[in-house]
Amino acid sequence: MKDFVQKGTKIICIGRNYAKHAAELGNQVPSEPFYFIKPTTCYVENGGDIIYHKITKNLHHELELGVVVGRKMSRVPKEDVMAHVAGYCISNDVTCRDLQEKCKSERKPWSISKCLDTHCAVGPFIPASELSHNNIEMVLKVNGEVRQSTNTKNMLFDVPTLLEYVNRHITLLPGDLVQTGTPEGVGPMHVGDIVTLSIPGVSEASFKIIDDC
């Protein structure tokens, strides 16, 4: 499923799946998973540019593990969901933080803060056989400085729990991506920055932040 960016129909994004990230933004830790959806027009692949859209003044990085669906999932039980996973990718759930906070304060949906073009930056596909979902190191650097670093064992809800929860309500199709939440350390990116995502020793992807022409 190397071409998941071209084949997928949707991007499911899990919110607040790391306790320290929930705390840093002043949010409660959820008692069950929750998610929102990004369109596939958000994708930008390794080596591409992330647009700093004029509509925002506070663009943030959010390091995440992406899970690539390999087989259709609809009401598949937790014990069977991993057989439907093709693999993984490292990703940046780019967020317009000022727009998100404004929408939340006005009790409005905050899709506009998450769904802009190039605001789902993804690394190369990694076959499922190469990683153990519950022990994956991830690092995000901005201009060479580590901003976020975690292991998936710190998730509140592990990958099988997330997939079981999502596919209970929404059918997942081959190529769909499930982003599993970001750890603490989210912060601003600026025009000209080079943002690097990695699973050390396994995968790396870099992106440049560019101005909205």
Protein Blocks (a to p, Z undefined) as FASTA:
>chain_A
ZZmmmmpmbdcddehkbfklmmmnopacdfbdcdddddfklpccehiacdddfkbcbdcd
ddddddddfbdcehiafklmmmmpgbdcdddddddfklmmmmmmnopafklmmmgghiac
cdddddfklpcfklccddddeehiafbdcdfklpfbdfklmmmmmmmmmccdehiacdeb
jaehiacddehiacddddehkaccdddddddZZ
